Amino acid sequence: MDKSVTLAGLIGRTDWDGLTWEPFRPGVRVYWLYRTDAGGSAAALLCYEPGASVPLHEHVGWEHIFVLAGAQSDGVERHGVGALMISPPGTRHAITSGEGCVVLAVWEKPVRIIES
C-alpha cells in the first residue's frame, strides 16, 4: 500500500454496493483495506449475507471486529451495530449472522480454520 485510505460514513451506511467486493467464504464477501505479506497483518470490510457463517477458527494473532451494520453472533452473544469484539491469540469461535452484517476486521495474523 502506498497511500492512505479514508472511508467516510461507515456507521449507519445502508448502501455498500459502491465497493469492489471479492468472494471470501460462502455467503461472505471481502473488501480489502490492506494486506501485508503471507502470515502478516490485514484489515478488511466483511459483508455477511443473511444466514452466512465463518466456521470454527483459532486466532493466531489479535483480531478486532467492529460491527458497522446488522449483527453477528459468536455462539455466546449477539453483537449489533457499534459492538467491538477483541479476540486475543489462542481464542476460538465460529461466527454466524442470521440477518446479515458488515464488519470492519483487523487481523494481526491470519486465523486458522479448524472446521470447514
TORPA-4810 file (N, C-alpha, C, O; in nm, 3 decimals):
<nodes>
NODE_1_0.086_-0.117_0.000_0.000_0.000_0.000_0.090_0.123_0.000_0.184_0.133_0.080_M
NODE_2_0.062_0.213_-0.088_0.148_0.330_-0.100_0.075_0.462_-0.072_0.131_0.569_-0.095_D
NODE_3_-0.048_0.454_-0.023_-0.121_0.577_0.011_-0.219_0.549_0.123_-0.255_0.434_0.149_K
NODE_4_-0.262_0.654_0.189_-0.360_0.641_0.296_-0.498_0.610_0.238_-0.528_0.646_0.124_S
NODE_5_-0.579_0.543_0.317_-0.716_0.510_0.277_-0.812_0.575_0.375_-0.793_0.564_0.496_V
NODE_6_-0.914_0.642_0.323_-1.018_0.701_0.407_-1.153_0.655_0.355_-1.184_0.671_0.236_T
NODE_7_-1.234_0.599_0.444_-1.371_0.562_0.411_-1.461_0.635_0.510_-1.455_0.609_0.630_L
NODE_8_-1.542_0.725_0.460_-1.630_0.805_0.546_-1.768_0.743_0.554_-1.810_0.669_0.465_A
NODE_9_-1.839_0.774_0.662_-1.979_0.734_0.676_-2.003_0.586_0.690_-2.103_0.535_0.639_G
NODE_10_-1.915_0.516_0.758_-1.932_0.371_0.769_-2.041_0.332_0.867_-2.111_0.233_0.844_L
NODE_11_-2.059_0.406_0.975_-2.165_0.377_1.072_-2.297_0.428_1.015_-2.306_0.545_0.975_I
NODE_12_-2.397_0.343_1.010_-2.527_0.383_0.959_-2.541_0.374_0.809_-2.648_0.403_0.754_G
NODE_13_-2.436_0.335_0.742_-2.441_0.324_0.596_-2.532_0.208_0.558_-2.529_0.103_0.621_R
NODE_14_-2.613_0.228_0.455_-2.704_0.122_0.409_-2.669_0.073_0.269_-2.713_-0.035_0.229_T
NODE_15_-2.592_0.150_0.193_-2.556_0.111_0.056_-2.407_0.077_0.053_-2.321_0.165_0.061_D
NODE_16_-2.378_-0.051_0.041_-2.240_-0.098_0.038_-2.199_-0.142_-0.103_-2.090_-0.197_-0.121_W
NODE_17_-2.285_-0.119_-0.202_-2.260_-0.168_-0.337_-2.152_-0.093_-0.413_-2.104_-0.143_-0.515_D
NODE_18_-2.111_0.023_-0.366_-2.008_0.100_-0.436_-1.868_0.047_-0.416_-1.773_0.098_-0.476_G
NODE_19_-1.852_-0.055_-0.331_-1.720_-0.111_-0.305_-1.696_-0.233_-0.394_-1.790_-0.300_-0.436_L
NODE_20_-1.571_-0.261_-0.422_-1.536_-0.375_-0.505_-1.515_-0.497_-0.416_-1.405_-0.521_-0.366_T
NODE_21_-1.622_-0.572_-0.397_-1.620_-0.689_-0.310_-1.563_-0.809_-0.383_-1.578_-0.823_-0.504_W
NODE_22_-1.498_-0.897_-0.308_-1.446_-1.023_-0.361_-1.504_-1.137_-0.277_-1.538_-1.116_-0.160_E
NODE_23_-1.515_-1.257_-0.334_-1.557_-1.372_-0.252_-1.454_-1.397_-0.142_-1.334_-1.382_-0.163_P
NODE_24_-1.502_-1.436_-0.024_-1.415_-1.464_0.090_-1.440_-1.605_0.142_-1.350_-1.688_0.148_F
NODE_25_-1.565_-1.630_0.181_-1.614_-1.761_0.222_-1.756_-1.770_0.168_-1.811_-1.667_0.129_R
NODE_26_-1.818_-1.888_0.165_-1.956_-1.895_0.117_-2.047_-1.798_0.193_-2.058_-1.806_0.316_P
NODE_27_-2.111_-1.707_0.121_-2.202_-1.610_0.181_-2.134_-1.489_0.243_-2.201_-1.403_0.299_G
NODE_28_-2.001_-1.481_0.234_-1.926_-1.369_0.291_-1.835_-1.311_0.183_-1.758_-1.382_0.119_V
NODE_29_-1.847_-1.179_0.165_-1.761_-1.108_0.070_-1.663_-1.020_0.146_-1.687_-0.985_0.262_R
NODE_30_-1.551_-0.985_0.082_-1.447_-0.906_0.147_-1.409_-0.787_0.060_-1.404_-0.796_-0.063_V
NODE_31_-1.383_-0.675_0.125_-1.325_-0.557_0.062_-1.197_-0.527_0.138_-1.201_-0.477_0.251_Y
NODE_32_-1.083_-0.559_0.078_-0.954_-0.544_0.146_-0.914_-0.398_0.160_-0.914_-0.323_0.063_W
NODE_33_-0.881_-0.359_0.281_-0.826_-0.225_0.307_-0.674_-0.229_0.295_-0.614_-0.138_0.238_L
NODE_34_-0.614_-0.335_0.347_-0.472_-0.363_0.324_-0.443_-0.508_0.359_-0.514_-0.570_0.439_Y
NODE_35_-0.340_-0.560_0.300_-0.287_-0.693_0.332_-0.136_-0.683_0.325_-0.081_-0.621_0.233_R
NODE_36_-0.068_-0.744_0.421_0.077_-0.748_0.416_0.118_-0.887_0.366_0.035_-0.963_0.318_T
NODE_37_0.244_-0.918_0.378_0.293_-1.047_0.329_0.220_-1.163_0.397_0.151_-1.145_0.497_D
NODE_38_0.237_-1.281_0.341_0.171_-1.401_0.395_0.202_-1.416_0.543_0.318_-1.410_0.585_A
NODE_39_0.098_-1.436_0.621_0.115_-1.451_0.765_0.120_-1.321_0.841_0.138_-1.321_0.962_G
NODE_40_0.104_-1.208_0.770_0.111_-1.078_0.834_-0.025_-1.016_0.859_-0.128_-1.082_0.844_G
NODE_41_-0.025_-0.891_0.897_-0.147_-0.820_0.932_-0.231_-0.786_0.810_-0.182_-0.780_0.697_S
NODE_42_-0.360_-0.762_0.836_-0.454_-0.726_0.730_-0.574_-0.657_0.792_-0.602_-0.672_0.912_A
NODE_43_-0.645_-0.582_0.710_-0.770_-0.519_0.751_-0.866_-0.522_0.632_-0.825_-0.507_0.517_A
NODE_44_-0.993_-0.541_0.662_-1.092_-0.552_0.555_-1.231_-0.525_0.609_-1.254_-0.532_0.730_A
NODE_45_-1.322_-0.495_0.518_-1.465_-0.498_0.548_-1.514_-0.635_0.506_-1.479_-0.683_0.398_L
NODE_46_-1.595_-0.697_0.589_-1.658_-0.825_0.555_-1.808_-0.804_0.550_-1.867_-0.745_0.640_L
NODE_47_-1.869_-0.853_0.444_-2.014_-0.841_0.425_-2.075_-0.981_0.428_-2.054_-1.061_0.337_C
NODE_48_-2.150_-1.010_0.535_-2.217_-1.138_0.552_-2.358_-1.129_0.495_-2.433_-1.037_0.530_Y
NODE_49_-2.394_-1.222_0.408_-2.532_-1.234_0.363_-2.614_-1.293_0.478_-2.557_-1.360_0.565_E
NODE_50_-2.745_-1.271_0.482_-2.826_-1.333_0.589_-2.804_-1.484_0.593_-2.813_-1.552_0.490_P
NODE_51_-2.776_-1.535_0.711_-2.754_-1.677_0.731_-2.611_-1.724_0.709_-2.581_-1.841_0.730_G
NODE_52_-2.522_-1.635_0.668_-2.383_-1.673_0.640_-2.307_-1.699_0.770_-2.345_-1.651_0.878_A
NODE_53_-2.200_-1.775_0.757_-2.119_-1.805_0.874_-1.973_-1.824_0.837_-1.939_-1.845_0.720_S
NODE_54_-1.889_-1.815_0.937_-1.747_-1.850_0.926_-1.726_-1.963_1.025_-1.762_-1.950_1.142_V
NODE_55_-1.667_-2.075_0.981_-1.656_-2.191_1.069_-1.562_-2.166_1.188_-1.493_-2.064_1.195_P
NODE_56_-1.562_-2.261_1.278_-1.476_-2.253_1.395_-1.332_-2.224_1.352_-1.277_-2.292_1.265_L
NODE_57_-1.274_-2.122_1.414_-1.137_-2.084_1.381_-1.064_-2.038_1.507_-1.125_-1.998_1.606_H
NODE_58_-0.933_-2.046_1.500_-0.847_-2.004_1.610_-0.771_-1.880_1.572_-0.723_-1.866_1.459_E
NODE_59_-0.760_-1.789_1.667_-0.684_-1.666_1.643_-0.537_-1.689_1.675_-0.500_-1.716_1.789_H
NODE_60_-0.455_-1.678_1.573_-0.310_-1.695_1.587_-0.250_-1.564_1.639_-0.150_-1.565_1.711_V
NODE_61_-0.311_-1.453_1.601_-0.274_-1.320_1.649_-0.401_-1.250_1.695_-0.508_-1.310_1.697_G
NODE_62_-0.389_-1.125_1.732_-0.505_-1.046_1.775_-0.601_-1.024_1.658_-0.559_-1.007_1.544_W
NODE_63_-0.732_-1.024_1.689_-0.835_-0.991_1.591_-0.927_-0.887_1.653_-0.969_-0.901_1.768_E
NODE_64_-0.958_-0.782_1.578_-1.052_-0.679_1.620_-1.165_-0.676_1.518_-1.140_-0.665_1.398_H
NODE_65_-1.288_-0.687_1.565_-1.407_-0.682_1.479_-1.497_-0.570_1.530_-1.532_-0.566_1.648_I
NODE_66_-1.534_-0.478_1.441_-1.625_-0.368_1.474_-1.746_-0.379_1.384_-1.732_-0.374_1.261_F
NODE_67_-1.865_-0.395_1.440_-1.987_-0.414_1.362_-2.038_-0.278_1.312_-2.066_-0.188_1.391_V
NODE_68_-2.049_-0.266_1.180_-2.093_-0.142_1.116_-2.240_-0.144_1.077_-2.305_-0.039_1.076_L
NODE_69_-2.293_-0.261_1.046_-2.434_-0.276_1.006_-2.478_-0.418_1.040_-2.398_-0.511_1.033_A
NODE_70_-2.605_-0.434_1.076_-2.658_-0.567_1.107_-2.605_-0.619_1.239_-2.581_-0.543_1.332_G
NODE_71_-2.588_-0.750_1.246_-2.540_-0.813_1.370_-2.479_-0.948_1.337_-2.511_-1.011_1.236_A
NODE_72_-2.391_-0.992_1.426_-2.334_-1.125_1.414_-2.327_-1.188_1.553_-2.333_-1.119_1.654_Q
NODE_73_-2.314_-1.321_1.555_-2.308_-1.393_1.681_-2.183_-1.480_1.683_-2.144_-1.538_1.582_S
NODE_74_-2.122_-1.487_1.801_-2.005_-1.573_1.819_-2.041_-1.702_1.892_-1.953_-1.772_1.942_D
NODE_75_-2.170_-1.734_1.898_-2.216_-1.853_1.968_-2.245_-1.830_2.114_-2.307_-1.914_2.179_G
NODE_76_-2.201_-1.718_2.167_-2.225_-1.683_2.307_-2.317_-1.563_2.315_-2.407_-1.558_2.399_V
NODE_77_-2.293_-1.466_2.229_-2.365_-1.339_2.235_-2.388_-1.283_2.095_-2.309_-1.307_2.004_E
NODE_78_-2.497_-1.209_2.079_-2.526_-1.137_1.955_-2.463_-0.999_1.966_-2.480_-0.931_2.067_R
NODE_79_-2.390_-0.958_1.863_-2.320_-0.830_1.862_-2.377_-0.743_1.751_-2.365_-0.776_1.633_H
NODE_80_-2.439_-0.631_1.788_-2.501_-0.541_1.691_-2.415_-0.421_1.657_-2.299_-0.413_1.697_G
NODE_81_-2.474_-0.329_1.583_-2.403_-0.209_1.536_-2.334_-0.139_1.653_-2.394_-0.115_1.758_V
NODE_82_-2.207_-0.107_1.632_-2.129_-0.037_1.734_-2.052_-0.128_1.827_-1.971_-0.080_1.906_G
NODE_83_-2.076_-0.259_1.820_-2.003_-0.353_1.906_-1.861_-0.372_1.855_-1.837_-0.381_1.735_A
NODE_84_-1.768_-0.378_1.949_-1.627_-0.406_1.919_-1.589_-0.533_1.992_-1.599_-0.540_2.115_L
NODE_85_-1.546_-0.633_1.917_-1.500_-0.759_1.976_-1.350_-0.768_1.953_-1.301_-0.749_1.842_M
NODE_86_-1.276_-0.797_2.059_-1.132_-0.814_2.051_-1.100_-0.956_2.097_-1.128_-0.993_2.211_I
NODE_87_-1.043_-1.035_2.006_-1.010_-1.174_2.036_-0.859_-1.189_2.044_-0.789_-1.164_1.946_S
NODE_88_-0.807_-1.231_2.161_-0.662_-1.248_2.174_-0.614_-1.379_2.111_-0.694_-1.469_2.085_P
NODE_89_-0.484_-1.389_2.088_-0.429_-1.514_2.034_-0.468_-1.633_2.122_-0.471_-1.624_2.245_P
NODE_90_-0.499_-1.745_2.055_-0.535_-1.867_2.125_-0.684_-1.886_2.145_-0.727_-1.996_2.180_G
NODE_91_-0.765_-1.781_2.123_-0.910_-1.796_2.139_-0.970_-1.854_2.012_-0.913_-1.845_1.903_T
NODE_92_-1.089_-1.915_2.028_-1.158_-1.979_1.916_-1.306_-1.943_1.919_-1.364_-1.923_2.025_R
NODE_93_-1.365_-1.935_1.802_-1.510_-1.922_1.791_-1.551_-1.942_1.646_-1.468_-1.939_1.555_H
NODE_94_-1.679_-1.963_1.626_-1.741_-1.962_1.493_-1.831_-1.840_1.491_-1.879_-1.796_1.595_A
NODE_95_-1.856_-1.784_1.374_-1.938_-1.664_1.360_-2.056_-1.694_1.268_-2.040_-1.759_1.165_I
NODE_96_-2.174_-1.647_1.307_-2.292_-1.656_1.221_-2.360_-1.519_1.218_-2.346_-1.439_1.311_T
NODE_97_-2.433_-1.494_1.110_-2.511_-1.371_1.101_-2.646_-1.404_1.041_-2.660_-1.417_0.919_S
NODE_98_-2.746_-1.418_1.126_-2.880_-1.451_1.080_-2.940_-1.345_0.990_-3.007_-1.378_0.892_G
NODE_99_-2.916_-1.219_1.022_-2.975_-1.108_0.944_-2.881_-1.048_0.842_-2.921_-0.964_0.762_E
NODE_100_-2.754_-1.090_0.844_-2.652_-1.029_0.760_-2.588_-0.913_0.834_-2.648_-0.854_0.924_G
NODE_101_-2.466_-0.882_0.796_-2.396_-0.771_0.861_-2.277_-0.727_0.778_-2.234_-0.796_0.685_C
NODE_102_-2.224_-0.611_0.815_-2.097_-0.562_0.761_-2.011_-0.528_0.881_-2.055_-0.457_0.972_V
NODE_103_-1.887_-0.579_0.881_-1.796_-0.554_0.991_-1.662_-0.506_0.937_-1.623_-0.537_0.825_V
NODE_104_-1.592_-0.431_1.020_-1.453_-0.397_0.996_-1.372_-0.501_1.072_-1.389_-0.517_1.193_L
NODE_105_-1.283_-0.570_1.004_-1.199_-0.673_1.066_-1.053_-0.632_1.052_-1.008_-0.594_0.944_A
NODE_106_-0.980_-0.639_1.163_-0.836_-0.612_1.163_-0.768_-0.732_1.227_-0.797_-0.769_1.340_V
NODE_107_-0.677_-0.793_1.152_-0.607_-0.912_1.199_-0.458_-0.884_1.211_-0.396_-0.828_1.121_W
NODE_108_-0.402_-0.925_1.325_-0.256_-0.920_1.340_-0.192_-1.027_1.252_-0.089_-1.004_1.188_E
NODE_109_-0.256_-1.145_1.250_-0.214_-1.259_1.168_-0.339_-1.329_1.120_-0.444_-1.318_1.183_K
NODE_110_-0.331_-1.401_1.008_-0.449_-1.474_0.960_-0.496_-1.577_1.063_-0.417_-1.632_1.139_P
NODE_111_-0.627_-1.600_1.065_-0.683_-1.702_1.155_-0.656_-1.841_1.097_-0.626_-1.856_0.979_V
NODE_112_-0.667_-1.942_1.183_-0.651_-2.081_1.140_-0.788_-2.147_1.146_-0.844_-2.163_1.255_R
NODE_113_-0.842_-2.187_1.032_-0.973_-2.253_1.026_-0.958_-2.393_1.087_-0.869_-2.469_1.049_I
NODE_114_-1.047_-2.426_1.179_-1.043_-2.556_1.247_-1.139_-2.653_1.182_-1.107_-2.771_1.167_I
NODE_115_-1.257_-2.605_1.144_-1.353_-2.692_1.075_-1.417_-2.613_0.962_-1.448_-2.495_0.976_E
NODE_116_-1.436_-2.681_0.849_-1.493_-2.615_0.732_-1.641_-2.641_0.722_-1.706_-2.593_0.630_S
</nodes>
